[in-house]
Amino acid sequence: MSEHTNVDNSELSGSGLIAEKTRRLALLDEMRDQGRNPYPYRFDRTHTLDEVRSTWGDLEPGAETDARVSVAGRVMRKRDSGKLVFATIRDRSDDIQLFISKAVVGDDEFAAVKALDLGDWVGVEGTMMTTRKGELSVKPERVTLLSKAIRPMPDKWHGLSDVDTRFRQRYADLIINEQARRNFEIRHETVASFRRTLASHGFIEVETPVLHPEVGGAHARPFTTHHNTLDMHLYLRIAVELYLKRLIVGGMERVYEIARTFRNEGISTRHNPEFTMMELYQAFGDWNDVMDITEELITTAAHDALGTTVVSIRGEQVDLAKPWPRKRMIDYASEGAGVALHPSMPLTDVRKIAADHDVFVEDRWGSGKIIEEIFEKTSENDIVRPTFVTGHPVEISPLARVDRNDSFLTERFELFVNGRELANGYSELNDPVEQRARFEEEQAAKDAGDPEAGSLDEDYLRALEYGMPPTGGLGIGIDRLAMLFAGVDSIKEVILFPTLRPEQ
């Protein structure tokens, strides 16, 4: 097998991989016999490769300089031309060529360079130059092996062709897949942008418990665990809402958390059992204030992560900077069903309309829940551009305030883009008497067998009894937002290590 050629995946199945690993392990033994350490402790570099390119990228073709650099990276390509070896190394920021001359580095080091394999990490000390064709290069005086790769890289043209392998071996995917690296740069910039925007509005970032004694803050099935010392059941959090609102009671006024959250539910292109939410709570505001900051957060993050507010959705160029429409859930459901719908309608009438549209209904559901199901069946997937779906029925919104103009609805919204829910917010219910009644309904549903219903949280009710000011709350799904910005259709593309079935 040529040392200058990427290894094809098909050649590395079974005995092929064993033979290649055996060859590389023999090189390790040889190095150690010669007193060379294939895994040194550290390397001091002066520049990242991006900094090198930014500083010397304008050199004329054929230029040589006395500018000295120390850089490091993984060997991605290597070509042997007799007394010259051309190699390309990559760090997190960029790629750059090495112009390695036997006359400069000497016989022993040149032989070591020729023995390098693709995938090896090297540290390079040398001077800056360009080739006659204008290729910016480092001319090494010394090349140090920093880590010997025992397993060959995936083929650079085909990468990891199996999608499951890409996600399971994310380390290998990131080595070869530029788009994967870009997806996670976009995700990082999105989160960083959120933090800057929220800081500019006076929000404080906080951390709240991951282990909860009660299930609450959302409708979801929790993961359960047991604390041995306290001999008590605990739940991995399904939301951070109730703890953050306790802080509003305590007078912190504007708080947010970027929280790893867990729901013991199905896995799909939109769902992973552990995911990331940004939740914020703003005292003295309501759902209108929260909708405004939702637009600002997402539009600013798009600009920061992509350099533009225009994203591609289903082949359509959508400018997020344009105002987002607001439309009630009951209006969407009514249009989808072809008949006016409202939670005040008799349950039998709503059940019949659902049946006419093949919408599944459980016996315990009221009119409000069924209307939500009709909306999801008939309308949700058709929402392409960012749209605030508003006015959710009280039945499906146990923590939201009743709409000031319609007692059957709440001041709640969900943001939908490309048929996906990206955000959820509302005017927060702060009446402890009404909240207790809502919790009791949740507990009754839970006792009746609903695994996603919340429970009666006495400590949260005690907090509300101290008084919570008018408050607006918001949750944004970081993973789904990263999907939108990166232009991908699977949540696994934006989670570094998604949950997968056991490896066979």
Secondary structure, DSSP 8 states (H G I E B T S, - for coil): --TTS---GGGGSTHHHHHHHHHHHHHHHHHHHTT--SS-S----S--HHHHHHHHTT--TT-EEEEEEEEEEEEEEEEE-SSEEEEEEE-SS-EEEEEEEHHHH-HHHHHHHHT--TT-EEEEEEEEEE-TT--EEEEEEEEEEEE--SS----TTT---SHHHHHHTHHHHHHH-HHHHHHHHHHHHHHHHHHHHHHHTT-EE----SEESS--SSS----EEEETTTTEEEEE-S-SHHHHHHHHHTT--EEEEEEEEE------SS--SEEEEEEEEEET--HHHHHHHHHHHHHHHHHHHHSSSEEEETTEEEETTS---EEEHHHHHHHHHTS---TTS-HHHHHHHHHHTT----TT--HHHHHHHHHHHHTGGG--S-EEEE--BGGG-TTB-EETTEEEEESEEEEEETTEEEEEEEEB---HHHHHHHHHHHHHHHHTT-TT-----HHHHHHHHT---SEEEEEEEHHHHHHHHHT-S-GGGSSSS-------
